[in-house]
Amino acid sequence: MARQQELLAEIRAIIHAAPLFQPVMPRTGKPFSVKMSNCGPLGWVSDIDGYRYQPTHPRTGEPWPAMPGMLLELWREHTAYPLPPQACLINWYEPQARMGLHQDRDEEDTDAPVLSVSLGDRCRFRLGTRERKGPTHSFLLESGEVMMLAGANRMAFHGVERIYPATSTLLGRSGRINLTLRRVTRA
């Protein structure tokens, strides 16, 4: 729990410097149910013009804060990938927020794994195959758990079906933070 609290303090400092924003779907402008921020050299954003990585916050225009050493350590600890992550997407889930099935496919380097860290309330995570209509299975992710999409599962469809409020005291309120570390470019 102490390590989670230390990581949470780092994430709160990042969010203070790079405030959460609510992305929208390309073309339709429909808002996501989650709010986001990023840290590292690049950050993932979504707006009316599409999905992309960029070096600056879409609202403030400032560069994303540096990625904390704890996250780089987790990357080294859990992946065998030789290059460091370039982006850490920070998703904030209110208790009613969801994330529909999707693939993480905006990265040039899809050989690199995607490493995910859960903080806060439990969620029901849904994992499928590389086919949108393929079979799926759901399981629970608890605060402090790390999950990786790599190899044949790197392009698997996945999403968050629901948040279970008040299942963790880490955040001091109901909700969930998900940190997703990604390598974007090949070099």
C-alpha positions as CSV (number, residue, x, y, z in Angstrom):
1,M,0.0,0.0,0.0
2,A,2.9,2.4,0.7
3,R,4.2,2.0,-2.9
4,Q,0.7,2.8,-4.2
5,Q,0.5,5.9,-2.0
6,E,3.8,7.1,-3.2
7,L,2.8,6.5,-6.8
8,L,-0.5,8.3,-6.2
9,A,1.3,11.3,-4.8
10,E,3.4,11.5,-8.0
11,I,0.3,11.2,-10.2
12,R,-1.5,14.0,-8.2
13,A,1.5,16.3,-8.8
14,I,1.3,15.5,-12.5
15,I,-2.4,16.2,-12.6
16,H,-1.8,19.5,-10.8
17,A,0.7,20.5,-13.6
18,A,-1.3,19.0,-16.5
19,P,-5.0,19.1,-15.4
20,L,-7.4,16.4,-16.3
21,F,-9.4,17.1,-19.5
22,Q,-12.4,15.4,-21.1
23,P,-11.5,14.1,-24.6
24,V,-14.2,13.7,-27.3
25,M,-14.7,11.2,-30.0
26,P,-13.5,12.1,-33.5
27,R,-16.1,13.3,-35.9
28,T,-19.0,13.1,-33.4
29,G,-17.6,15.2,-30.6
30,K,-19.3,12.9,-28.0
31,P,-17.4,13.2,-24.7
32,F,-15.6,10.2,-23.2
33,S,-16.9,9.2,-19.7
34,V,-13.3,9.3,-18.4
35,K,-11.1,12.3,-17.9
36,M,-7.4,12.2,-18.9
37,S,-4.0,13.6,-18.6
38,N,-0.5,12.3,-19.5
39,C,3.1,12.4,-18.5
40,G,6.3,11.6,-20.5
41,P,7.6,13.1,-23.8
42,L,4.3,12.3,-25.5
43,G,0.6,12.2,-24.5
44,W,-2.4,10.6,-26.1
45,V,-5.3,12.9,-27.0
46,S,-8.6,12.5,-28.8
47,D,-10.6,15.4,-30.2
48,I,-12.8,16.2,-33.2
49,D,-9.8,15.8,-35.5
50,G,-8.8,12.3,-34.3
51,Y,-6.6,10.2,-32.0
52,R,-3.0,11.0,-31.8
53,Y,0.1,11.5,-29.6
54,Q,1.5,15.0,-29.1
55,P,4.1,16.6,-26.9
56,T,1.8,19.2,-25.3
57,H,-1.4,19.3,-23.2
58,P,-4.4,20.1,-25.5
59,R,-5.8,22.8,-23.2
60,T,-2.7,24.5,-21.7
61,G,-0.3,24.0,-24.5
62,E,2.4,23.1,-22.0
63,P,4.7,20.1,-22.4
64,W,3.6,17.0,-20.5
65,P,5.3,16.6,-17.1
66,A,8.2,14.1,-16.9
67,M,7.4,10.5,-16.3
68,P,8.1,9.6,-12.7
69,G,11.0,7.2,-11.9
70,M,8.6,4.8,-10.3
71,L,6.8,4.3,-13.6
72,L,10.0,3.7,-15.5
73,E,11.0,1.2,-12.8
74,L,7.7,-0.6,-13.2
75,W,8.2,-0.8,-17.0
76,R,11.7,-2.3,-16.5
77,E,10.4,-4.7,-13.8
78,H,7.5,-6.0,-15.9
79,T,8.5,-5.8,-19.5
80,A,11.6,-7.1,-21.3
81,Y,11.3,-4.3,-23.8
82,P,14.7,-2.6,-24.5
83,L,13.3,0.9,-25.0
84,P,11.6,3.0,-22.3
85,P,7.9,4.1,-22.5
86,Q,7.3,7.5,-24.1
87,A,3.8,8.1,-22.8
88,C,1.8,7.4,-19.7
89,L,-1.9,8.0,-20.2
90,I,-3.7,8.8,-17.0
91,N,-7.4,7.9,-17.0
92,W,-9.7,9.0,-14.2
93,Y,-12.8,6.9,-13.8
94,E,-15.7,8.4,-11.8
95,P,-17.8,5.5,-10.4
96,Q,-20.2,5.6,-13.4
97,A,-17.5,5.8,-16.1
98,R,-16.8,3.1,-18.6
99,M,-14.4,2.4,-21.5
100,G,-15.8,0.5,-24.4
101,L,-14.0,-2.2,-26.2
102,H,-11.1,-0.8,-28.2
103,Q,-7.6,-1.6,-29.4
104,D,-4.5,0.5,-28.5
105,R,-3.4,1.0,-32.1
106,D,-2.2,4.6,-32.4
107,E,1.4,3.6,-31.7
108,E,3.9,3.1,-34.4
109,D,5.7,0.5,-32.3
110,T,3.1,-2.2,-31.8
111,D,5.8,-4.7,-30.9
112,A,6.2,-2.8,-27.6
113,P,3.9,-4.0,-24.8
114,V,1.3,-1.8,-23.1
115,L,1.6,-1.8,-19.3
116,S,-1.4,-0.9,-17.2
117,V,-1.4,0.0,-13.5
118,S,-4.7,0.2,-11.5
119,L,-5.1,2.6,-8.5
120,G,-8.3,3.0,-6.4
121,D,-11.6,1.2,-6.8
122,R,-11.9,-2.3,-8.3
123,C,-13.1,-2.6,-11.9
124,R,-14.4,-5.3,-14.1
125,F,-12.1,-5.5,-17.1
126,R,-13.1,-7.1,-20.3
127,L,-10.5,-8.7,-22.6
128,G,-11.1,-10.1,-26.1
129,T,-9.2,-11.1,-29.1
130,R,-7.8,-9.2,-32.1
131,E,-11.2,-9.4,-33.7
132,R,-13.9,-6.9,-32.6
133,K,-16.6,-9.5,-32.5
134,G,-14.4,-12.3,-31.0
135,P,-15.0,-13.9,-27.7
136,T,-14.3,-12.0,-24.5
137,H,-13.9,-12.7,-20.9
138,S,-14.2,-10.4,-17.9
139,F,-12.2,-10.3,-14.7
140,L,-11.6,-8.0,-11.7
141,L,-8.6,-5.6,-11.4
142,E,-7.8,-4.4,-7.9
143,S,-5.8,-1.4,-6.8
144,G,-2.1,-2.0,-7.2
145,E,-2.5,-4.6,-9.9
146,V,-0.4,-4.5,-13.0
147,M,-1.5,-5.9,-16.3
148,M,0.3,-6.1,-19.6
149,L,-0.9,-6.5,-23.2
150,A,2.0,-8.0,-25.2
151,G,2.8,-10.5,-27.9
152,A,-0.3,-12.0,-29.5
153,N,-2.5,-10.1,-27.1
154,R,-1.0,-6.7,-27.7
155,M,-3.7,-5.8,-30.2
156,A,-6.6,-7.5,-28.2
157,F,-9.8,-5.5,-27.8
158,H,-10.3,-4.5,-24.2
159,G,-12.3,-2.2,-22.0
160,V,-13.7,-1.4,-18.6
161,E,-17.2,-2.6,-18.0
162,R,-17.8,-1.0,-14.6
163,I,-16.2,0.5,-11.5
164,Y,-17.1,-0.9,-8.0
165,P,-17.4,2.2,-5.8
166,A,-15.9,2.2,-2.3
167,T,-13.8,-0.9,-2.8
168,S,-10.5,0.9,-2.0
169,T,-9.6,3.7,0.4
170,L,-6.4,4.7,-1.5
171,L,-7.9,7.7,-3.3
172,G,-10.0,9.0,-0.4
173,R,-13.0,8.9,-2.6
174,S,-14.7,6.5,-5.0
175,G,-13.2,6.2,-8.4
176,R,-10.3,4.6,-10.2
177,I,-7.1,5.8,-11.8
178,N,-5.5,3.8,-14.6
179,L,-2.0,4.4,-15.8
180,T,-1.1,3.1,-19.2
181,L,2.5,3.1,-20.2
182,R,3.3,2.9,-23.9
183,R,6.1,3.1,-26.3
184,V,5.0,5.2,-29.3
185,T,7.8,5.3,-31.8
186,R,10.3,2.6,-32.9
187,A,13.4,4.6,-32.2
